[in-house]
């Protein structure tokens, strides 16, 4: 999963590497400060040597500004890399969805796809930025700070080693329990988005049938389910903070007690003890940051898996190895066609269909709602593949054609008319992107839509939103939809 996501870093590899490198510089310089402070106290203040104070004080100022510069550059490159990374992920998901056949699309709800493109992608972006910054800073600061405490006093360093092992074990247990819950929680996001999407899209139907209360109850139920799942996940993660606090205060108490005894016994200088306290705070803040990273990564792992599901979904319908690039005529033939939406199940919506339509012939297929008339037509441009038998266009099995060639040769008017955001011209050019203004006007005249369009101030340049709300007007509305869709 991680390997697949990292493939989308692409042109942002340089910034993805520079961010942690600058972070290494920031941490290294920052952790030099307590060490230099111990020299100021031991060699300068206690010895009354002003030159030593100035020398090590100047070094501290240089280290502080250099650390600030490295931190700034690390933040810049991390933000640049993470925003570019999530851009690539969204583009990859969108391209993958565009390649889906109808059967692939049927596996995912519309709201689920939207959630993956928005909420899940944003969580992965935050996790990636945290990984290339905080996941470098915190462990590095922890390791370097522990090494410095070992250098100052090895016996004191064992406190932090024991604390790290204890904390790591507890966090791993929490992660194993929380991850499945978060994965289920994001599925509830899909239900919530579905409720909002359906209500907003069909708001006129809702109001016409006075169903506001029912829709509100439906949304409340989806929202309540999401809240319960989040509470369940958070009730697991809530143990993270008490364990962190227990570890932190235990380290402070042990350090104060043992450090005081060592100073009294002249086994530790005052400057070294102050350095140890500073490194203790660095270690504990690193542990706290690792705890926060752990929570974020636990949540983002569920999002990452949902994204990879889209990226690794293989289209059921693909081009053959050597596709036919020309459709000779418009003849259509169904030979023993069988089809079912759920693969591997016995229930089929089409069984042993035989039909032959000559080129230029016009026929009508009549049947009740749900008798699979639209499904049958969807097999001609190969939007679905047959389970058995074959569909031929121009005497050639549709599975042997180049998909673009086949679909460019088959004109379809779907049951649900859809307009896309943009001008009327842009919608008209969905059928032919190179159509001239004269050709579009002629087509609209044939559909009795030209007079209606000319009534708008901007005529064919009139901007429309997704949907058909602005085209209300009986016969005119039908004419416009007929030519646009």
C-alpha positions in Angstrom: 0.0 0.0 0.0 2.7 2.5 1.0 4.8 1.6 -2.0 1.8 2.3 -4.3 1.2 5.7 -2.8 4.8 6.7 -2.9 4.7 6.2 -6.7 2.7 9.5 -6.8 5.5 11.6 -5.3 7.0 11.8 -8.8 8.4 15.3 -9.5 8.3 16.2 -5.8 11.0 13.8 -4.8 13.6 16.5 -4.4 11.5 18.5 -1.9 10.5 15.2 -0.2 14.2 14.6 0.5 15.2 18.1 1.3 12.5 18.5 4.0 13.9 15.7 6.2 17.5 16.7 5.5 16.9 20.3 6.7 15.1 18.8 9.6 18.2 16.8 10.5 20.1 20.0 10.5 17.6 21.8 12.7 17.5 19.0 15.3 21.3 18.6 15.4 21.8 22.4 15.9 19.0 22.6 18.4 20.4 19.8 20.5 23.8 21.5 20.6 22.3 24.3 22.7 22.0 22.5 26.1 25.5 21.0 25.6 26.9 24.6 25.1 24.8 25.8 28.0 26.6 23.3 30.3 29.9 24.7 29.2 28.8 28.3 30.0 27.8 27.2 33.5 30.7 25.0 34.3 33.5 26.9 32.5 32.1 30.4 32.6 29.7 31.2 35.4 31.2 28.9 38.1 34.8 29.7 37.1 34.0 33.5 36.7 35.5 33.4 33.2 33.7 36.0 31.0 35.6 35.1 27.8 34.3 31.5 28.0 30.8 32.9 28.5 31.1 35.1 25.4 32.6 32.3 23.3 30.0 29.7 24.1 27.2 32.3 24.1 28.2 33.4 20.6 28.2 29.7 19.4 24.7 29.3 20.9 23.4 32.3 18.9 24.9 31.0 15.7 23.4 27.5 16.3 20.0 29.1 17.1 19.8 31.1 13.9 21.1 28.2 11.8 18.5 25.9 13.4 15.8 28.5 12.6 16.9 28.7 9.0 16.9 24.9 8.6 13.5 24.6 10.3 12.0 27.2 7.9 13.4 25.5 4.8 12.2 22.1 6.1 8.7 23.5 6.6 8.6 25.1 3.1 9.8 21.9 1.3 7.4 19.7 3.4 4.4 21.9 2.5 5.4 22.0 -1.2 6.0 18.2 -1.4 2.8 17.2 0.5 0.5 19.5 -1.5 2.1 18.2 -4.8 1.9 14.6 -3.5 -1.9 14.9 -2.8 -2.4 16.6 -6.1 -0.9 13.7 -7.9 -3.0 11.2 -5.8 -6.2 13.0 -6.7 -5.2 13.1 -10.4 -4.3 9.4 -10.3 -7.6 8.5 -8.7 -9.6 10.6 -11.2 -7.7 9.0 -14.1 -8.3 5.6 -12.6 -12.1 6.3 -12.2 -12.2 7.5 -15.9 -11.0 4.1 -17.0 -13.6 2.2 -15.0 -16.2 0.2 -16.8 -19.8 0.4 -15.6 -19.2 -2.8 -13.6 -16.2 -1.2 -11.8 -18.3 1.9 -11.0 -21.0 -0.2 -9.6 -18.6 -1.5 -6.8 -18.2 2.0 -5.4 -20.9 4.5 -4.4 -20.7 8.0 -5.8 -20.4 9.5 -2.3 -17.6 7.0 -1.5 -15.6 8.1 -4.5 -16.1 11.8 -3.5 -15.0 11.1 0.1 -11.8 9.4 -1.2 -11.0 12.3 -3.4 -11.5 14.9 -0.6 -11.5 13.8 3.0 -9.3 10.7 2.6 -6.8 12.5 0.3 -6.5 15.4 2.8 -5.7 13.0 5.7 -3.0 11.3 3.6 -1.6 14.8 2.8 -1.3 15.7 6.4 0.2 12.3 7.2 2.8 12.6 4.4 3.8 16.1 5.6 4.1 14.8 9.2 6.2 11.8 8.0 8.8 13.9 6.2 9.0 16.4 9.1 7.9 15.2 12.4 8.6 11.5 11.8 12.2 12.7 11.2 12.4 15.3 13.9 10.9 13.4 16.8 12.9 10.1 16.4 16.1 12.0 15.6 15.7 14.3 18.5 14.9 11.3 20.7 18.0 9.4 19.6 20.4 12.3 19.7 19.1 13.5 23.1 19.4 9.9 24.5 23.0 9.7 23.1 23.8 13.0 24.8 22.5 11.8 28.1 24.5 8.6 27.7 27.6 10.8 27.0 26.9 12.9 30.1 25.9 10.0 32.4 25.2 6.4 31.1 23.3 5.4 34.2 20.8 8.2 33.8 20.2 7.3 30.2 18.7 3.9 31.1 15.6 5.7 32.5 14.7 6.9 29.0 15.5 3.6 27.3 13.1 1.8 29.6 10.5 4.6 29.1 10.8 4.3 25.3 10.3 0.5 25.3 7.3 0.8 27.6 5.6 3.6 25.6 6.3 1.9 22.2 4.7 -1.4 23.4 1.5 0.4 24.6 1.2 2.5 21.5 1.5 -0.6 19.3 -1.3 -2.3 21.2 -3.6 0.8 20.9 -2.8 1.0 17.1 -3.8 -2.6 16.5 -7.2 -2.1 18.2 -7.9 1.4 16.7 -7.1 0.9 13.0 -10.1 -1.4 12.1 -12.4 1.0 13.9 -11.2 4.0 11.9 -11.6 2.0 8.7 -15.2 1.3 9.5 -15.7 5.0 10.5 -14.7 6.2 7.0 -17.3 4.0 5.5 -19.8 5.9 7.6 -18.5 9.1 6.0 -19.7 7.7 2.7 -23.2 7.2 4.1 -23.2 10.8 5.3 -22.0 12.2 2.0 -24.6 10.1 0.2 -27.4 11.6 2.3 -26.2 15.2 1.6 -25.6 14.6 -2.1 -29.0 13.0 -2.7 -30.8 15.7 -0.8 -29.1 18.6 -2.5 -29.3 17.1 -6.0 -33.0 16.2 -5.6 -34.1 19.2 -3.4 -37.0 20.1 -5.7 -38.4 16.5 -5.5 -38.0 16.6 -1.7 -39.9 19.9 -1.4 -42.5 18.8 -3.9 -43.4 15.8 -1.8 -42.9 17.6 1.5 -40.2 15.1 2.6 -38.0 17.5 4.5 -38.6 15.8 7.8 -37.8 12.4 6.4 -34.6 13.6 4.8 -33.6 15.4 8.0 -34.2 12.2 10.0 -32.1 10.3 7.4 -29.2 12.7 7.7 -29.5 12.7 11.5 -29.2 8.9 11.6 -26.1 8.9 9.3 -24.6 11.7 11.4 -25.3 9.8 14.6 -23.8 6.6 13.3 -20.6 8.5 12.3 -20.5 10.1 15.8 -20.8 6.7 17.5 -18.0 5.2 15.3 -15.7 8.1 16.0 -16.4 7.8 19.8 -15.6 4.1 19.6 -12.3 4.8 17.9 -11.5 7.8 20.2 -12.3 5.6 23.3 -9.4 3.4 22.3 -7.0 6.3 21.5 -7.9 8.0 24.8 -5.5 5.7 26.6 -2.6 7.3 24.7 -2.5 10.6 26.7 -2.6 9.0 30.2 0.2 6.6 29.2 2.2 9.5 27.8 1.7 11.6 31.0 2.6 8.6 33.2 5.9 8.0 31.3 6.8 11.7 31.3 6.3 12.4 35.0 7.9 9.1 36.0 11.1 10.2 34.0 11.1 13.6 35.6 10.8 12.2 39.2 13.5 9.6 38.6 15.8 12.1 37.0 15.3 14.7 39.9 15.9 12.0 42.6 18.9 10.3 41.0 20.4 13.6 39.7 20.3 15.2 43.1 22.1 12.2 44.7 24.8 12.3 41.9 25.4 16.1 42.3 25.7 15.7 46.1 28.1 12.8 45.6 30.2 14.9 43.1 29.5 12.4 40.3 27.6 15.0 38.3 28.2 18.8 37.8 25.5 21.4 38.1 25.9 22.3 34.4 25.6 18.6 33.4 22.4 18.2 35.6 20.9 21.3 33.9 21.8 19.8 30.5 20.2 16.5 31.5 16.9 18.3 32.5 16.9 20.1 29.1 17.6 16.8 27.2 14.9 15.2 29.4 12.4 17.8 28.1 13.6 17.2 24.5 13.1 13.4 25.0 9.7 13.8 26.5 8.5 16.3 23.9 9.8 13.9 21.3 7.8 11.1 22.9 4.7 13.3 23.0 5.1 14.2 19.3 5.6 10.6 18.4 2.3 9.9 20.3 0.5 12.5 18.2 2.1 11.2 15.0 0.9 7.7 16.0 -2.7 8.9 16.3 -2.5 10.7 13.0 -1.0 7.8 11.1 -3.5 5.4 12.7 -6.3 7.5 11.2 -4.6 8.1 7.9 -3.8 4.4 7.3 -7.5 3.7 6.9 -7.8 6.6 4.4 -4.7 5.4 2.5 -6.2 1.9 2.1 -9.4 3.4 0.7 -7.4 5.4 -1.8 -5.3 2.5 -2.9 -8.5 0.5 -3.5 -9.3 3.0 -6.3 -5.7 3.2 -7.6 -5.4 -0.6 -7.8 -8.9 -1.4 -9.1 -8.4 -3.0 -12.5 -10.9 -2.0 -15.3 -13.0 -4.9 -16.3 -13.0 -3.6 -19.9 -9.8 -2.8 -21.7 -8.5 -2.5 -25.2 -7.5 -5.8 -27.0 -3.9 -6.3 -27.9 -4.4 -5.6 -31.6 -7.7 -3.6 -31.8 -9.8 -3.0 -34.9 -9.6 0.7 -35.6 -12.5 1.0 -38.1 -16.3 0.3 -37.9 -17.4 -0.6 -41.4 -21.2 -0.2 -41.0 -23.9 0.2 -38.5 -25.2 -3.3 -38.4 -25.7 -4.8 -34.9 -26.1 -8.4 -33.9 -26.7 -10.2 -30.6 -25.7 -13.8 -30.6 -26.8 -15.8 -27.5 -26.1 -12.9 -25.2 -26.3 -13.6 -21.4 -25.5 -11.0 -18.8 -25.8 -10.5 -15.0 -24.6 -7.6 -12.9 -23.1 -9.8 -10.1 -20.4 -12.0 -11.6 -20.5 -15.6 -10.6 -24.2 -15.6 -9.6 -26.8 -17.6 -11.4 -29.3 -14.7 -11.6 -29.0 -12.9 -15.0 -30.9 -10.0 -16.4 -30.4 -11.1 -20.0 -30.6 -14.7 -21.1 -29.9 -16.1 -24.6 -30.6 -12.9 -26.5 -30.6 -13.2 -30.3 -31.2 -10.0 -32.4 -30.0 -8.7 -35.7 -30.4 -5.1 -36.9 -29.2 -4.2 -40.4 -27.3 -1.0 -41.1 -29.8 1.9 -41.6 -32.7 -0.1 -40.1 -34.8 1.5 -37.3 -36.4 -0.6 -34.6 -38.0 -0.1 -31.2 -37.5 -2.4 -28.2 -40.5 -2.3 -25.9 -40.7 -3.6 -22.4 -41.7 -2.7 -18.8 -39.4 -0.8 -16.4 -36.6 -3.0 -15.2 -36.7 -5.4 -18.2 -33.0 -4.5 -19.0 -33.6 -2.6 -22.2 -31.0 0.0 -21.3 -28.6 -2.7 -20.2 -28.9 -4.3 -23.5 -28.2 -1.1 -25.3 -25.2 -0.4 -23.1 -23.5 -3.5 -24.5 -23.3 -2.1 -28.0 -20.6 0.5 -27.1 -19.2 -2.0 -24.7 -20.1 -0.2 -21.5 -20.7 -3.7 -20.1 -19.2 -7.0 -21.3 -21.4 -10.0 -21.9 -21.1 -13.1 -19.8 -21.8 -15.4 -22.6 -22.3 -15.0 -26.4 -21.2 -11.9 -28.2 -22.4 -8.5 -29.5 -21.2 -7.6 -33.0 -21.1 -4.1 -34.6 -20.3 -4.0 -38.3 -19.8 -7.8 -38.3 -17.0 -7.6 -35.7 -17.2 -8.6 -32.0 -17.2 -5.3 -29.9 -14.5 -6.8 -27.8 -12.1 -6.7 -30.8 -12.6 -2.9 -31.3 -10.5 -0.1 -30.0 -12.7 1.4 -27.3 -12.5 5.0 -28.5 -13.2 4.0 -32.1 -16.2 1.9 -31.1 -17.7 4.5 -28.8 -17.1 7.4 -31.2 -19.2 5.4 -33.7 -22.1 4.7 -31.4 -24.4 7.6 -30.4 -26.4 7.2 -27.2 -29.0 9.3 -25.5 -29.1 8.1 -21.9 -32.3 7.9 -19.8 -31.0 10.7 -17.4 -30.1 13.9 -19.2 -27.1 15.7 -17.7 -25.7 19.1 -18.3 -22.2 20.1 -17.2 -21.1 23.4 -15.8 -20.0 25.7 -18.6 -21.5 27.4 -21.6 -24.2 26.0 -23.9 -21.5 25.8 -26.6 -19.2 23.7 -24.4 -22.1 21.3 -23.7 -22.9 21.1 -27.4 -19.3 20.2 -28.2 -19.4 17.1 -26.1 -20.6 15.4 -29.2 -18.0 16.9 -31.5 -15.2 19.1 -29.9 -14.4 20.5 -33.4 -18.0 21.5 -34.3 -18.3 25.0 -35.7 -20.8 27.6 -34.5 -22.8 27.1 -37.8 -23.0 23.4 -37.2 -24.2 23.8 -33.6 -26.8 26.4 -34.6 -28.1 24.1 -37.4 -28.3 21.2 -34.9 -30.3 23.3 -32.5 -32.6 24.5 -35.2 -33.4 20.9 -36.2 -34.2 20.2 -32.5 -36.4 23.3 -32.3 -34.1 24.7 -29.6 -32.4 27.7 -31.4 -35.2 30.2 -30.7 -35.1 29.3 -27.0 -31.3 29.7 -26.8 -31.4 32.9 -28.8 -33.7 34.4 -26.1 -30.8 34.4 -23.6 -28.7 37.6 -23.4 -25.5 35.7 -24.1 -27.2 33.2 -26.5 -24.9 30.2 -27.1 -22.3 31.6 -24.7 -24.8 31.5 -21.8 -23.2 29.9 -18.7 -25.2 27.1 -17.1 -24.6 25.2 -13.9 -24.7 21.4 -13.6 -28.3 20.3 -13.9 -31.3 21.6 -16.0 -33.0 24.0 -13.6 -32.6 27.0 -15.9 -34.2 25.2 -18.8 -37.8 25.1 -17.6 -40.4 25.6 -20.2 -42.2 22.5 -21.4 -41.5 21.7 -25.0 -38.5 24.1 -25.2 -36.9 22.4 -22.2 -37.2 19.0 -23.9 -35.8 20.4 -27.2 -32.7 21.9 -25.5 -32.1 18.7 -23.6 -32.5 16.7 -26.7 -29.8 18.6 -28.6 -27.4 19.1 -25.6 -27.5 15.6 -24.4 
